[in-house]
Amino acid sequence: VYVQINKASGDENTKKLAKDFFRKLEEHDEQTLSLWKQFRDFSIEEYIRIYKRLGVHFDEYSGESFYQEKSQEVLKLLEDKGLLHKTIKGTGIVDLSEEKDLSSFSTVMRSDGTSLYITRQFLIISFRDLAAAIDRMNKHSWDTMIYVTDKSQSNHFQHLFQILKLMGYDWAERCQHVSFGLVQGMKTRRGEVIFLEDVLNEVRSRMLQNMASAKTTKEIEDPMETAEKVGLAALIIQDFRGLLSSDYQFSWDRALQSRGDTGVFLQYTHARLHSLEQMHGNEPLADVNVACLQEPDAISVLQHLLRYDEVLYRSSQDLQPKHIVSYLLTLSHLAAVAHKTLPVKGSTPDLAQARLCLFQAARLVLANGMKLLGITPVTRM
């Protein structure tokens, strides 16, 4: 619908119909509101279903439309603080310039008095955005509020936070915008328009094909579920490897490689280390003599494990998952090398225990890091 209406947006009659419909919404026209509510309920129902596949749960679905009534309070606040200015055309603006010469401003209200949405043509701030931020603070007393949207809206949020500060809300400094870039070259077998569900189905299908050609697949109880988890890991790691705001070229072949810097490789390493633990009893290790671990490959893994808290802290500071991704990929490569050069079987009891402890620590950190990224570790693939 969004694509179709944008194609028709040049037509004056369509513009008028859209404007009239929006005005009716703001005036609480019963029939218009009822239709809007149906669309909203259908949408949320689908969000919940698709997000469930990603392992994502939201406590609240309160979009901009939820704050339509509260936006009138924001209008009064702006007027009371002398922040709302009217242009000759009758639109409402807020002056954001330091010199108060309107060299930088944000439009907040149309000449007909209705509030505004973000459009691609020009930057506008909605009363509803302001009302939402204020209401969420009153309701949740949050420490930080993070907005996650595509990078084309960066200026919008910069202006939103500025207006909140002008209104006297010091907590505006604790609002953050995390922007993301575009995924280029992603095509599914169904064609050009990409829906998330199509992508999830396709990656599961491709993983099932890959697993069918591997010898271990017959041992897996639920190949479909495993393919879903490994496929999702492949998508997440490809998406999170670089800066979130960077555009990147998507490649199915690259994402699904089992030996490269991919989510498939992380899952494979985790499953392999889990198998090693099971092979040797899978019991809690006690009285381990770690002084036995003198080999360079063992020390490399140990030194890398020590960096885990530092990497978590860094990601929490700049809200970029790439630090964790890079760390886990390096850990997997180091663990893979150590797995070859540091055998548990055939070693002296002390050395076997110490090496097993090392591999267990690597697997636990790998599993925890994957979970932080929204990946469910598999134990067999």
N, C-alpha and C positions, 0 to 999 in steps of 0.2 A: 504493500500500500504506500509506504514511504517513497519507494522508488517511483511508483506511478504518479504520485501527487507532485513530486519534484519535476517530473517530465512535463506536467501540465501547468506548472507554476507561472509560466510566462503568459498564460491566458488570463485576461482581466476578469472574466466571469468566474473562473475557478478561484482566483484570488478573493473576489467578493464573497463567494460562498464560504470559503474557509474563514474569512474574517467574521462573517455573520455567525457561523457555527461557534467560533471561539467566544464571541460576545455573549451568545446565548448560554454558554457554559459558565461564564463569569456572572451572569445574571441568574444562575440557578434554574434555568428552564428545565422543567421536570423530564420531558421526553429526551432532550439532549443529554442531560445528566445520566439518565437511565442507559442510553446507548453507550456513553463513555464508560460507565461502570461495567457493562458487559465486556467491552474490549479490555479493560484493566484486569478484570477477574480472569479472563482467558489467558492474558499475558502472564500473570503471576503464577497461574497453574502450570504453564509451560516452563517458566523460569525454575520453579521448584523441581520439576521433573528432570530437566537438563542439568541443573546444578548438582542434583543428587548423584548423577553419574560422575561428576568431577569431585565428589566428596565435599562439596561446599554447602553450608547451611547458613541462612540469614535469619536472625531473630525478628527482624522488622522489614517490611516493604512499605516505606513511606516516601514516595516520590514528590516531585515539585507540586503536583496537583493537590496533594494533601494539605498544603499550606495556603490555599486560595483565600480563606477567610482571614487568617492571621496576617495576610499581606496588607490589609487595610490598617492594621496597627503599625506596621513598618512605615507606611505612607505618612501616618500622623507623626511618628517619631522623627522622620526626615524633615517634615515641615516645622515641627517644634524646635529642632536644632538648627534651623535655617540652612539646611543642606540641599533642599530641593529647589532648583531653579527652573523657570519656564522659558522656553525659547519662543521666538516670534511665531513659529508654527504650532506652538501649544504643547510640544513634547516636554516631558520632565527629565531633567538631567542633574547629575551630581558632579560638582567641580572637584577634580582630583589633583589639580596643579598646585605646586608649592607656593607660587606667587599669587594664587587665586585670580588668574587672568583667563581661565577657561581654556588654556592651551592643552590641557588634558582633562577629558570628562567622560562620564559614562551615562548612557541613556537608560532610564529606568521606567519610563511611562510613555505610552502613545498619546497622541493629541486627543483621542476619544476617551482617555482615562483608563483604558485596560492595561494590565501589566504585560510585560514582554517575556518572550522566550529567546534563547540563543539562536541566532540564525547565522548562516555562512556568509551572508553579505556584509554584516557589520557587527560590531561588538555591543552587546546590551546586557544589562544586569536585571534580573527579574526580582520584584519585591518578594516573590516566593522563595528565591535562593536565600535572601537575607532573613526572611521569616523562618526558613528551615534551620539555618545555622543557629539563630537565637533560641528557637524552641528546643533544638537538640541539646544545647548547653543547659538550658533550664531543666530539661528532663533527665539528662544523663550525667551532668557535671563531669564531662570528659577531660582527660589530660591532653589528648591530641585528637584532632579530627582530620582524617585523611580522605581527600577526594581523589578517586581513581578514574580518569577519563583520557581520551586521546589527546595528543599534544596540540591539536588545533585550538583547544580551549584554554591554553595556558594563560593568555592575556585576560580572558574572562575571569579566571579565579584570582589573578593578581589584583584586578579591579574590585572583585567581591571582597577580598580581605582588606583592601584599602578603605572601602566604604564602611565596613564593620568597625575599623579602627577610628574613622572620623565620627562614627556614631557613639564612640566612647567605650567600645568593647575591647579591653586590653587582651582578652583571650584570642583575639583574631591572629595574634602572632604565633599561636599554637595550632593554627590551621595550616595544612600542607596540601599541595597538589602533586600527586604522582601521575606523570603523563606517560602514555605508551605510544609507540609508533605503529606503522602499518606493516602488515604481513603481505609481502608481494609474491605472486606466482603460485598461490595456493589454489589448486583446482581439484575437484573431485570428479568422479565418473559421471555425476549427474549434470555437470555443466558449469557455467560461469558464476551464477549467484551462489555464494557459499553460506550455508547454514552450519552452525556449530554441530548440530546432531549428525549432519552428513559427514563432517570431518571425523567425529568420534566413531561413527560406524565404519568409515573407510579405514581408519588406522587399526581398528580391531580386526577387520577382514584381512588386511595385509599381514598383520602379525600372526593370525591363524594360519595363513598360507606359509609364512616363514617357519612357524613352529611345526607344521605338518611335515616339513622336509628334514626336521631335526630328529635325532634318535630318541631323545628323552621325552618327547611330547606324549607318548602313549602312557607314561607313568603319571601324568597330571590328571587329577580327579576332574577338574572343570576347566578344560582348555579355553573355553569362551571367556570365562572370568579372568583367567591369567592373561589372555590376549588383550583384554580391556585394560588391565592394570599396566602391562608393559607398554602398550600403545599410548596410553595417557602419559606415561613417563617420557616416552619419545617426544611427544608434543610439548610437554612442559619444559624439558631441558633445552629443546631447540628454541623455544620462546624466551627462556630466561638466561641464555648464555651471554648475551650482550646487555648493553644499557637498555632499560625498558623503553626509553624514548626513541631509540634507533629503529628505523625501518630495516627490514631484513628480507632476503630472498628465501622463501620456503622451498625445501627439497625433500620429497618423500624418501628418496634413496639415501640421502645423508642422515635424515632423522631416524631411519630404521636400521642403520648399520649396527652390527652387534659388537664390533671391535673398536669403533672410533670414540670420539668424545660425545656420547649419546646417552639418552635415558635407558636405552636397551642394554648398553654396556654396564650401567649402574645396577640394573636389575639382575643381569647375568652374574656380576661379581657378588652381589648380595646372596643370590641363590647358591652360588658355589661355596661361599664361606659358611653358609648355613648347613650345607651338605657335609662339609668338613667337620663341623661340630657334632652333627648327628652320627657320623661315622665313628667318632671317638667317645660315644656315650652321652653327649649332650648334658653332662652333669656340671653343677657349679664348681668352679675351680678355687681351691684353697691352698694356702701355704706354697705359693708359686715363687720360685727363685728366679726373679727377672734378671739377675746378674748374668744368667746364662746367655742372654740375648746380646751377643757381641758382634754378630755379622753386620756388615754395612747395610744390607737390605732390611734387616730388623730395625736397626737404628733409624733408618730413613722413615719407616712407618711410624715409629715412636715419636720422632721429632715432629712429624706432620700431625699426629693426633694431638700434640700439645698446642697446636695453633687453632684448634676448633673454637674455643671461647672467643678468641680475638676476631675470628671471621664472623661469628654470630653478632658480636658487638658492632662490627663495621657495617653489616647489613642492616642492623637495627637503627644505625645513625643516618644512613643515606637512603634507606628503604629500597635498596637494589639487591635482588636475589642472586645476581651474577657472582658475587663473592662466594656464596655457599655452593653454587653450581661448580665453579672452578675448583674449589676445595675438594668437593666430593669426587670429581673426575680424577684429580691428582691422587687422592686416597685410593681410588679403585685401581689405578695403574700401578701404584706402589704395592698394593696388596696382591695384585695379579703376579707381579715379579717375585714377591716374597713367597707366594704360594708354590712357585716352581723351585725356588732355590733353598727353601727352608722346610724340608719334609718333617711331618710329625711322626708318621709311621717309620719305624726302624731307628728312631733317635732314642737316646737314653731317657729314662722316665722323667728326670728333672727338665731336660731340654724339651722333651715332647710337651710337658705341661706348660712350660714358659711360652713356647711357640703357639700352642693352642690358645693360651690366654691372650696373646698378641692378636691373633686372627679374630678372636671373639670381640675384643675391644674395637677392632677395625670395623667389624660387621655392625656392632651396636651404634657406633658413631655414624656409619653410612646409613643405617635404617632411620635414625633420628633426624639426620639432615634431609633425607628424602621426604620424610613426613612433614617437615617444616615447609617444603616446597609443594605440598599437596599430592605427593606420590605415595601409594601404598606399596611397600616392599613385598616382593614375592619370594617364596622359599623354594620354588621349583619352576623351571622353564625349559 
